[in-house]
């Protein structure tokens, strides 16, 4: 089963271009609606590109990821597909990871 095709990826790139072009405003104006569109677009494209792997259990040979489960919606799969977890500036700390489906931070 194919969740996303090359043509779909091209359409995603075009949509992203339209959203980004809509964001071109002067420095004194922040378009909050456009920010919400960009965030929704990022979640949608992430889920389309990686969703087919979300419910796979990792093989024993995979060492850098772990099996994760969202206590809010029941999603389970590789920690590779959790969102967030990026480094916070130069502190060496990382922000919380969250579920790729419901965005809950209640991950085990």
C-alpha positions as CSV (number, residue, x, y, z in Angstrom):
1,X,0.0,0.0,0.0
2,X,1.4,3.4,-1.0
3,X,0.5,6.3,1.3
4,X,2.3,9.0,-0.7
5,X,3.5,9.1,-4.3
6,X,6.2,11.2,-6.0
7,X,3.3,13.3,-7.5
8,X,2.0,13.8,-3.9
9,X,5.4,15.0,-2.8
10,X,5.5,17.5,-5.7
11,X,2.0,18.7,-4.6
12,X,3.3,19.1,-1.0
13,X,6.3,21.2,-2.3
14,X,3.9,23.4,-4.2
15,X,1.6,23.9,-1.2
16,X,4.6,24.7,1.0
17,X,5.7,27.3,-1.6
18,X,2.3,28.9,-1.5
19,X,2.2,29.0,2.3
20,X,5.7,30.4,2.5
21,X,4.9,33.0,-0.1
22,X,1.8,34.0,1.8
23,X,4.1,34.6,4.8
24,X,6.1,37.4,3.1
25,X,5.1,40.4,5.1
26,X,7.0,43.3,6.6
27,X,9.1,42.8,9.8
28,X,6.6,44.6,12.0
29,X,3.7,42.1,11.2
30,X,3.4,38.5,12.3
31,X,0.7,36.5,10.5
32,X,-0.5,34.0,13.2
33,X,-2.9,32.3,10.8
34,X,0.0,31.6,8.4
35,X,2.1,30.1,11.3
36,X,-0.8,27.8,12.1
37,X,-1.0,26.8,8.4
38,X,2.7,26.1,8.4
39,X,2.6,24.0,11.5
40,X,-0.4,22.0,10.2
41,X,1.4,21.5,6.9
42,X,4.5,20.2,8.6
43,X,2.4,17.7,10.7
44,X,0.5,16.5,7.6
45,X,3.6,16.1,5.4
46,X,5.5,14.3,8.3
47,X,2.6,11.9,8.8
48,X,2.2,11.2,5.1
49,X,5.9,10.5,4.6
50,X,6.4,8.4,7.7
51,X,2.9,7.2,8.7
52,X,3.3,3.8,7.1
53,X,6.2,3.0,9.6
54,X,4.4,4.3,12.7
55,X,3.1,1.0,14.0
56,X,6.1,-1.2,13.2
57,X,8.0,-2.7,16.1
58,X,11.7,-2.3,15.9
59,X,13.9,-5.3,15.1
60,X,16.4,-6.4,17.8
61,X,19.3,-5.1,15.6
62,X,18.1,-1.5,15.8
63,X,20.0,0.2,18.7
64,X,19.6,3.9,18.3
65,X,15.8,4.0,18.5
66,X,13.4,2.5,21.1
67,X,9.8,1.4,21.0
68,X,7.5,4.2,22.2
69,X,3.9,4.3,23.1
70,X,1.5,7.3,23.5
71,X,-0.6,7.0,26.6
72,X,-3.2,9.5,25.2
73,X,-4.1,8.0,21.9
74,X,-2.5,4.5,21.9
75,X,0.0,5.2,19.1
76,X,3.0,2.9,19.3
77,X,6.1,2.6,17.1
78,X,9.7,3.6,16.8
79,X,10.9,6.6,18.7
80,X,12.4,7.7,15.4
81,X,8.9,9.0,14.5
82,X,8.3,11.0,17.6
83,X,8.2,14.8,17.0
84,X,10.1,17.3,19.0
85,X,13.2,16.3,21.0
86,X,15.4,19.0,19.5
87,X,18.2,20.6,21.3
88,X,17.4,23.8,23.1
89,X,19.9,26.5,22.1
90,X,23.4,25.9,23.6
91,X,22.2,24.4,26.9
92,X,22.7,20.8,26.0
93,X,19.1,20.1,27.1
94,X,16.5,18.8,24.7
95,X,12.8,19.7,24.5
96,X,10.2,17.0,25.1
97,X,9.2,14.6,22.4
98,X,5.5,14.3,21.5
99,X,3.2,11.9,19.7
100,X,3.1,12.2,15.9
101,X,-0.6,11.5,15.9
102,X,-2.1,13.5,18.7
103,X,0.8,15.7,19.8
104,X,0.6,14.5,23.4
105,X,3.8,14.5,25.5
106,X,2.6,11.5,27.5
107,X,5.0,9.1,25.8
108,X,6.5,5.9,27.4
